[in-house]
Amino acid sequence: MQYRLLATLLAGATTVLAAPAPAPVPTAAPDFAKALSKRNSSGSCTFSGSDGAASASASKASCATIVLDSLTVPSGTTLDLTDLSDGTKVIFEGETTFGYEEWEGPLVAVSGTDITVTGASGSSLNGNGAQWWDGEGSNGGKTKPKFFQAHDLTDSTIESINIVNPPVQVFSVNGVQTLALTDITIDGSDGDSAGGHNTDGFDIGSSDGVTITNAKVYNQDDCVAINSGTNIVFTGGYCSGGHGLSIGSIGGRDDNTVSGVTFESSTVTSSQNGIRIKTKSGDTGTVENVTYKDITLSGITDYGIVVDQAYDGDEATNGIAISGFTLDGVTGTVESDADDAIYINCGDGSCTDWTWTDVSVTGADNSCSNQPSGITC
């Protein structure tokens, strides 16, 4: 009987041991695509190397922050950051370089609303301009790419960008509504002795509410040229080697109106011109309410202050009115062999309502014609 009981117990234990474990309750597989989309739409995307430009352009709509780390942009290719999602932040890190090709560019293009473009500490965008420089600029020779197209931006900021050796014009600002450009450095000084030409710092057209603060520009053309636009401020700037602080040339475009412009607290040195307003002979347009305040000039080789209504023409014409032109605290010197310290060449009756206070530019003679009443030349 003992043996029968032991056998029964062993059989029961075997049955228990052999019983299968209950099946686990199934759980839903994670939605990796959904997780990735959420991360990209609210997070940071980093792009680098030779494939980074194409990847950034393809993925830009899904990244709230775009980090561009040491990009090598292929030749003939635009780093396309246009039509960014509202509020996108773009950060340049390391050195961004661009392959060589003869083409018109731009090398970089940005557009959108509430966009912030920032250069991280130590970063640069190197245009390797010497590969294109031939002394011709955009007037001939090699076809050279323009650098940075800032078009169709609204309520946006570009800050702490360091541009090195641009092939030709640098910032093209057009169709903008409220844009702050802060702490921008453009260093094309190598082009002084290597054929750099038409390396404008900032070309502004058809824009409202552009403020450029603390820019440093070393180049071979206009530090800033305002071709059309309203409510534009350039303050705390330093301009060396170029053609100065310019309005124009005005005329021959769809938009030929400049209104409400202030240049202030800035220095122009070792440049062809200091302050310049240039309008085209035979064209029509308006230049009004332009102020230069607390501007210091030194080492100017051609004209300290120049207003020329015969730019690209044979004689001054009066189709473009220049009114409300204020100079306040403009001082400095031109070189002894400069053309003129002050040169005014207005059309008949087209220059009116000018106010000049504390203006002293010395070193050469003055030459003026058709200047408005109250302006001693």
ABEGO torsion letter per residue (X at the ends): XAAAAAAAAAAAAAAAAABBBBBBBBBBBBBAAAAAAAAAAABBBBBBEAAAAAAAAAAAAABABBBBBGBBBBBGBBBBABGBBBGBBBBBBEBBBBBBBBBAOBABBBBEBGBBBBBBBGBBBBAGAAAABAGAEAAEEBBBBBABBBBGBBGBBBBGBBBBGBABBBBBBBGBBGBBBBGBBBBAAAAAAAGBBGBBABBBBGBBGBBBBGBBBBBABBABBBABEBGBBBBGBBBBGBAEBBBOBBEGBABABBBGBBBBGBBBBGBABABBBBBBBGBBEBBBGBBBBGBBBBGBAABABBBBAABGBABBBAABBBBGBBBBGBBEBBBAABABABBBBBBBGABBGBBBBGBBBBGBBBBBBGBBBGBBX
